[in-house]
Amino acid sequence: MKDKLVAAVINNKNQIPYINLTEDNKYRGWTSDFRISVNDGENMFLDLLKENDLFLLFILASFWSRPTYWENAAFFTTYLKANKLDNPDLWRDKEFILYETAHCKENAKKTLQSCTGIVPRKKVSFRSDIFSSIEVLVEHWDEIISSLEHANQKNDYLPFIHYISEIKGLGYGEKRMRIKVPLILRELRCQKIFSNIPGEFCCVPDKRVVVTAKEIGFYLPTINSSMKNILKASQIIYQNFGELYDIPLFAYEDVKDQLN
């Protein structure tokens, strides 16, 4: 099953938007190309060498930490970048945050109307509660950057993982953001921003991945709020799928009809 799943992922790299592969079929990262074009311009992507785009990566992870579809996170990130709302300093203004919160439904509709590329499975919506998490992110932004740079210098990312996963409010409500922490590390690794991030820390054992694992008989430890279990699951996924990370398990829902 594993080999068939990997083959199906590779065969669909030009059809499924989130399967961004290199010529030698390694994952390039989701943020390397959202396959969303605004006003028929070039496809939206994040250059994680730039601080504003790095800021958007953390927003993307926070947004997707909520019960939502991946398309919503992609279109929201697209909205922010296309409208130059990617500067952390903008989000220190409470009036600005209130304005964006009040107009999020309208902005979701306008964004979808201006975009071509991927066709969302469901109606695109921007959750109003994401803005309180952006406020939390901005409050901790300098420390987050410092922790990440320190991890790179010391060749040890566990302190960063512990730090980011303990910040209340980056997840839904007052919850912490944990399951999507490997997403942040994966994207940084894929873009080679930090070459020393272990692949074992870069696989996202989210609900869709866990459901797939159970369905195909692929063992993963119970995923709860424990970063220890999340990282253990990430390690197992990486040991099995390598530089494709969690993508084969995530893509199963979209390619399973081709596995017979």
JOMOKA-V706908 format. One record per helix or strand of 3 or more residues. SS is the DSSP state (H for helix, E for strand). FROM is the first residue (numbers start at 1). LEN is the number of residues. If there is no record, write none. Layout:
ss=SS from=FROM len=LEN
ss=SS from=FROM len=LEN
This chain:
ss=H from=2 len=10
ss=H from=30 len=3
ss=E from=36 len=3
ss=H from=51 len=14
ss=H from=70 len=13
ss=H from=88 len=5
ss=H from=94 len=9
ss=H from=104 len=11
ss=E from=115 len=3
ss=H from=130 len=25
ss=H from=158 len=8
ss=H from=181 len=10
ss=H from=199 len=3
ss=H from=207 len=10
ss=H from=227 len=18
ss=H from=247 len=12
